[in-house]
């Protein structure tokens, strides 16, 4: 502090003021002094003076001060506020390097500054849920993708659900969001409907979970529910999700086809019509709306999941594929890529895991379809998603395209 000679670093740029340049550097040095040399009030006052000077300083001067202050463990609030709202190349020095910035500093910067500032902030290390939620709230896909690719950032479940919803219109977000540790199976299962082939494979490999533990702990509860004649709708619905059996015995007893294989064979022979498709859905233990979504899927992988979950063989899968007039061979005589992908999907899944996916789809696409939810799907009321349960939100997202959107 006692040094008065001008160092080479303090040489003013051509046409500049040497005194201003030197003073800016000296004041920045004072702010950087350790707590043993300067108390908090002195640092704050020095920071206030530096702010007033920087308001009229050249961008290069502000950049030098920002670079000097970035490593600080404690930065005067007024100084941080001003520099964070400066040009991106200046603010970026603090955004990327200054560990002393609080969540409040970052949130305020995100709200007050530009998309470029938010994009720089998206790659900052150890972003908290509060900051990432603010960044995602602007709906800027390049910022959202940068946040998703930031492995040190933390996302809340609300933020993840928002990104899952957005990925329907922005498919390039599917890959990054599938890598997030915060994503839960419920979000992945509903994303399946609009994901590409590789992302669908990722979902099945990572999120198609077993229900073995649930089956073990609830084994005796099935007898209790049966003794009560299954009168409790809450336990009945949960046990239907947990149980090992997938096919609907009551539907099989009433079916004119005698069983699921016979219904599939009839579809292959005569073609798949509404009546047979509905019957196949009932025999498979799912509602017609779930069956329609599965059989109408362009990719075909849900069909493999349906067959594996219900115990149908690969010949039955082929019959069902043919019943929908889907191609089995390409123009050059090789196996059609879609049909090959469907067979691989069938082979890669265990029965129990396929049932988990199928039952979640059935739960979210049918059980959650209240009249209010159907109206919301038709009207596109996605702004009110927070008022609905997880399966209801899944149904709104997955079925929105079925209602002419």
C-alpha positions, 0 to 999 in steps of 0.5 A: 500500500505504501508503494507509490511508484507506477508499475509497468502494469499501471501504464495507462493505455494510449489516450487514457488517464494514468492516474485513473488506471493506477488508482483502479488497480490500487483500490482493487488491491485493497479489496483483495487484502486479507482479513488480517490487513483490512476489516469488513467495513473498510473493504466495503467502503473501498468497494463502493468507491471502486464501483463509482470509478468503474461506472465511468471506466473503460471496458478494458479497465473493468475487465482487469479489475474483474480478473483481479477480483475473481479469485477472492473468497470475499467480494463486496456485494455492490462490486459483485452486482455491478460486474455480474451485469457487465458485458459478458466477457467481463461478467464471465470472469466472475461467473466462471471463476469467483467461488465467493458468489452466493446463490442470491448473486447468481439468481439476481444476475440470471434474472437481470442480465442477458441470455449470454450471461445465463449460458455462461452461468449454466457451466459454472461448477456446483450450481444449486437447485435454486440457481438451476431452477432460475436458469431453466425458467427462461425456457432458453434451450441452449441454456437448459442443455448446458445446465443438463450437461453440467455434471456438477449442477444440482436440479430439483424434481420440479426442474426435471419435470419441467425439462421432461415436458419441454423435451416433447417439443425439443427432442435434442434435450432427451439425451442430456436429461436421461443422463441426469441422476435426478431423473426418476423412472416416472419421467423416463417412462413418459419420455419414452413416447417421444424419444428416438431409438437410442434414447429408448434403449437407454431408458429400458436399460437404466429405468426398467426396474424389477418389482421383486422387492415389492413382491416379497414384502407384500406377498401376504397382503394379496391374501388379506385383500382377497379375504376382503373381496378386493373392496379397497380401491387403494390397495387393489390398485397398488397390488395390481401394479405389484403382482406377477401375473400380467394377463387378465384372467377375467377377460380371458374367460369372456374372450371369444378368442380363448386367449391372447395368442389366439387373438394375436393370430386372428389379428395376423390373419385378418388384420388389426381392427379396433375390435381385435386391438381392444380385445388384445388390450383387455387380455393383456391386462391393460386398458384400450387407451394404453393398447392404442398408444402402444400399437399406434407407436411409430417406432414399434418398441412398445409392442415388444414390451407388451409381448414380453410382459404378457409372455407372448413369444417372438412368433406372436410378436411377429404376428402382431407386427404383421397384423399392423402391416409393418415392414419386415424387410428392407428394399435390399432384402435385409431385415428392416431396421424398425423390425430388427430394433423391435426384436432386439428390444424384446430380447433385451428385457426380462419379463418382470422389467417389461411388466414394470414399464407396461404397468406404469404406462397403463397406470398413467395413461388410463387410471389417471384419465379423469374427465378434468384431465381429459379436458386439460389434455384436449385444451392443452392446459400444460401451464397447470401441470403442478396441480396434477399428480405424477401419473396425471402429468404423465398422461397429459404429456404422453396423450397430448398428441393424440388429441390433435395437438 
